[in-house]
Amino acid sequence: SKFYFNKITVYKDRMEAKGILLPKKTIFLDEILSWTEINRLQNPGNIRWQEMVIYTAKTSYKIMSLHWSNYNELKNALSKGKHRDTEKETKMYNSIWT
């Protein structure tokens, strides 16, 4: 989903995202199958950011470094021991730049 949550908390067994007027979203860490990360660039403005997506069997969830000062901490906690899908990343880059 493309909603920007106000708070993401990573617990020992799950991630919870909470936002104003939005329902709480919970993803259990053992349900994360894989993750991707790509670098983005927006012109004009030359704004650069990283975009991580975590995937489960039922859903995906996007986290952008623009919105989280603790992006690297979130990335490390959510990707630990999980498969990085570099094949999917390559397809994402090719769809963006070609």
N, C-alpha and C positions, 0 to 999 in steps of 0.2 A: 504494500500500500504506500501511497505517496504522502500520507499525513505526517506532519512533523510533531513528534511528541515532545513534551516538555521535560520528561525525565525518563531515563533508562537506568534500571538497576539490575546488576548481575549478581545473583545469589549463587550458592554452591551448586544448585540443581536447575536453575531457570533464569531467564531474562524476563523482566517485566517492564513494559513501556506504558507510561501514563501521560495523558494529555487533557487539556481543558476541553470539555464537551465531547470527548472521545472515550470509547470504552477501553478498559485496560486490556492490553495484549500480552499474553504470556506464551513464551516459547521455552520448553524444557530442553536443557542442553543436550541430553541424550537423544533428542529427536532431530538435532541438527545433523544433516547428512553431508553437506559440503558448504563451501563458501567461495565467493569470488571477490576480487578487488580490482577496480580499474581507476585510472587517473582521468579526470575530466578537465576540460578547459572551456571557458565561456568567453566569447568575444562579442561585443566590445567589453573592455574592462580588464581583459587578461586575467580573469579570476580562475584559479586552479584549486581543485579539491580531489579527494579520494572518495570513492563510493564502494562500500562493502555491502554485499548481499549474502545473507545466510539463507540456506534452503533446507526445508524439511519435506517430508512426504506430502504434506497438506498445504504448505504455504511458503512464502518467501518474505524476507524483511530487509529493507534497505536502510543503511546508516551512512550518513554523509559527514565528512570531516568538517564541512562548513558549519554544521549545526551543533557539533559537540566538541568542547575544548578537551575532553578526555577520550577522543576518538581512538588513539592508539591503545589505551587501556581497555576500552570496549572491544576493539578488534582482537587483542591478545586473549582476553577472557572468552570470547565467543568462538574463536578459531582453534583454541588449544586442543590438539589431538584430532582435529577434523581435517577432512580431505579438501585441499584447495583445488578447485576445478579449473585448471589452466586451459583446458580445451574450450570450456565455455567462455573463459575470458578472451581467448583468441577470437572466437565467433563474435563476441560483443564488440571488441575493437574493430574488427572488419566491418561490422554493420554500422559503426559510427563513422569511420573514416573513408569508406568507399562508396 
